Amino acid sequence: MGFFKTLIGVIVLLAFVLIFGRVLMDQFPQLRPVWDEVALNLENAYNWISLEYGAMMSFAIVGGIVFLVFAKR
């Protein structure tokens, strides 16, 4: 029960972020270059981790970071 509740919560959070991001980009188009730069930096960081540690370990590192950020304190 808890796993499915968490999974649904993650899906709802993702949908909210996507919708909010879409509205934000529509209202403030001057933020687009900033968003592109952030996305490029995140992509480069993931690629570096993937080359350094491998695909499975990079997935574990990203999952661990997400867990640390969203875990209840």
C-alpha positions as CSV (number, residue, x, y, z in Angstrom):
1,M,0.0,0.0,0.0
2,G,2.7,2.4,1.0
3,F,4.7,1.8,-2.2
4,F,1.8,2.6,-4.5
5,K,0.9,5.7,-2.5
6,T,4.5,6.9,-2.9
7,L,4.5,6.0,-6.6
8,I,1.3,8.0,-7.2
9,G,2.7,10.9,-5.2
10,V,5.8,11.0,-7.4
11,I,3.7,10.9,-10.5
12,V,1.5,13.7,-9.2
13,L,4.6,15.7,-8.3
14,L,6.1,15.2,-11.7
15,A,2.9,16.3,-13.4
16,F,2.7,19.4,-11.2
17,V,6.3,20.3,-12.0
18,L,5.7,19.8,-15.7
19,I,2.6,21.9,-15.8
20,F,4.1,24.6,-13.5
21,G,7.2,24.7,-15.7
22,R,5.1,25.0,-18.9
23,V,3.1,27.9,-17.5
24,L,6.3,29.6,-16.2
25,M,8.0,29.3,-19.6
26,D,4.9,30.7,-21.3
27,Q,4.7,33.7,-19.0
28,F,8.4,34.4,-18.8
29,P,10.0,33.4,-22.2
30,Q,13.2,35.3,-21.2
31,L,13.9,32.4,-18.7
32,R,14.4,29.9,-21.6
33,P,18.2,30.5,-22.0
34,V,18.6,30.0,-18.2
35,W,16.6,26.8,-18.3
36,D,18.6,25.5,-21.3
37,E,21.9,26.2,-19.5
38,V,20.8,24.4,-16.3
39,A,19.6,21.4,-18.4
40,L,22.9,21.3,-20.2
41,N,24.9,21.4,-17.0
42,L,22.7,18.6,-15.5
43,E,23.2,16.5,-18.6
44,N,27.0,17.1,-18.5
45,A,27.1,16.1,-14.8
46,Y,25.1,12.9,-15.5
47,N,27.3,12.0,-18.5
48,W,30.5,12.5,-16.4
49,I,29.1,10.4,-13.5
50,S,28.1,7.7,-16.1
51,L,31.6,7.7,-17.6
52,E,33.3,7.7,-14.2
53,Y,31.2,5.1,-12.4
54,G,29.1,3.2,-15.0
55,A,25.4,3.3,-15.8
56,M,24.1,1.3,-12.9
57,M,26.2,3.2,-10.3
58,S,25.2,6.6,-11.8
59,F,21.5,5.5,-11.5
60,A,22.1,4.6,-7.9
61,I,23.9,7.9,-7.2
62,V,21.1,10.0,-8.8
63,G,18.5,7.9,-6.9
64,G,20.4,8.5,-3.7
65,I,20.5,12.2,-4.2
66,V,16.7,12.3,-5.0
67,F,16.1,10.2,-1.9
68,L,18.1,12.5,0.3
69,V,16.3,15.6,-1.1
70,F,12.8,14.2,-0.8
71,A,13.1,12.0,2.2
72,K,11.1,12.9,5.3
73,R,13.2,14.3,8.1
